């Protein structure tokens, strides 16, 4: 019986980890569909960002109360994983509470700590469920989340509640069996733990053999739940628990006000202004390579960094809640920009999986993000500033605006007038350049 | 008052310490011209050796770049950098955060390396150094003032304190809006929105921001950007509060209080 459990466990864990690894390598492939760009300069600042933004969740603390609850869930998740390590080893080796023999009183201290964290996670998850479904905060009832994204968020919170309940119930059944000196449980007398001991009255009525069933069921459901959850991550907004870390390390280190330069366009302008610098026409009859696309129409034109952003987004909506366009009822929602980008990447990935390589499907990112949304942005950087995991929706908006103007000549009438004025009168309005210093000449009279 | 141009300095065989980049709004917009005049007056009074480019100045290309027209931006940048480098400009002060941001963050990659300073930072320095002295009991003493953070000064370049320090020097009662500093709400002008009709929505961005500014109970809404100034002025008018609440640039407040 014990050996059967061991075999089943190894099979389950092996399958889960194998599937997860495969899916992650596919996501990596999808992210690298974007253009190559270097984000490895200034490693010192990058490690600091990793420590402060990812491990320290610095941006979350813009709202301290929520940040503390989020931190409890995060710390609970990471620290309780130490316990999962024991569970996995117990599962493989067929042992029970393997570390107790090694760690002794430290072990008791740790498990008591885990139990407190587990309760903290449970409470925080319940509060978060209330914030989403009862208090109905604006950013959670937004239409951005209609359908799957809203359910996704609730499933994650419910799963965590279930996992924590299983963990506490497992400990309660275990310690009760210990006190009864039942079977091998009696061989590891850890004594009652801080919180699960409180569940004993609920379980006292059960026979010892039923308690073993309870303990084993909780153990199995807990670890199977975690393995299942692991494989749910790649399909969920919850992937941020992993990608927040690379996203912080690869964070943009340039000032928020700085737009990405376009060297290709600069070169064209230089050739125009200084024709003598232009390369001679090709004489061997070959055609020059086609110019790169200006701006972004599809995910291939974005940088891999933008696609990593899209996979890192956990759809919290802090960006949209601070966006002046979104706050005043415009169609633009920075969160939706990120969700749309991920959706399009996933669509392209399915296309590649089906055809071996991407075959034109007649669609672009513009099927997901409308011109009206792109036009509403004031480039104020509020979304970039708010994002806890260093995402820039603005960069995607600007790249798409560039393609609209430079590839499609798609500009509102007023912007065409703006371009004309800047080009001909050197100012955005139709004033004579001769009047530029009129204020100064008036002053001298 | 004479406002010296680069051409005039060069003709004398001299060079100024700093170039005052006026910007398109400051040059052509009637409201923003008053900010320009206020700032030039301060420079003149303090005795700073400065110059403007006059008719030679052209748009930095900020709105067209943010609208997506990189070609036109690169053309404007090329011409401006050629001109500035020909005059061997080292230091630039500007009253417009958009021009400031372009000089600071975007021209360096294109061959335009200048020390650039926003006028609110220069004003703070001049106050700290005692070169600007304010009247005892100036016109804004004890008045309630709220400061509106410009996105291109604040989030884009992390300049939050200098304008506030300048306002504190007025002995005024500085009150903050709920959304201030890095959480400051945009006025609605950036990203070339100034030059087109807003997309459809439930309200205008400048109305939303002006309502918040008015709710602070301030009699003066201080701005540090000519575009924010226009947007907030329109918003205050929309609420029919233009008789009791003034939208004024930090430079105008100082110019009116200078001893």
Interface residues (C-beta under 8 A of the other chain):
Chain A: X62 X254 X255 X256 X257 X258 X259 X261 X262 X265 X266 X268 X269 X270 X272 X273 X294 X295 X322 X324 X325 X327 X328 X329 X330 X331 X332 X372 X375 X376 X377 X378 X379 X380 X381 X382 X384 X385 X398 X401 X402 X403 X404 X405 X406 X411 X412 X414 X415 X417 X418 X419 X422 X423 X426 X427 X428 X429 X431 X433 X434 X435 X436 X437 X438 X439 X440 X443 X444
Chain B: X1 X2 X3 X5 X22 X24 X26 X27 X28 X29 X33 X36 X37 X40 X52 X54 X55 X57 X58 X59 X61 X63 X64 X65 X66 X67 X68 X69 X70 X71 X72 X74 X75 X76 X78 X101 X104 X105 X106 X109 X110 X151 X152 X155 X156 X157 X158 X182 X183 X185 X186 X188 X189 X190 X191 X192 X193 X194 X195 X196 X197 X198 X199 X200 X201 X202 X203 X204 X205 X207 X208 X209
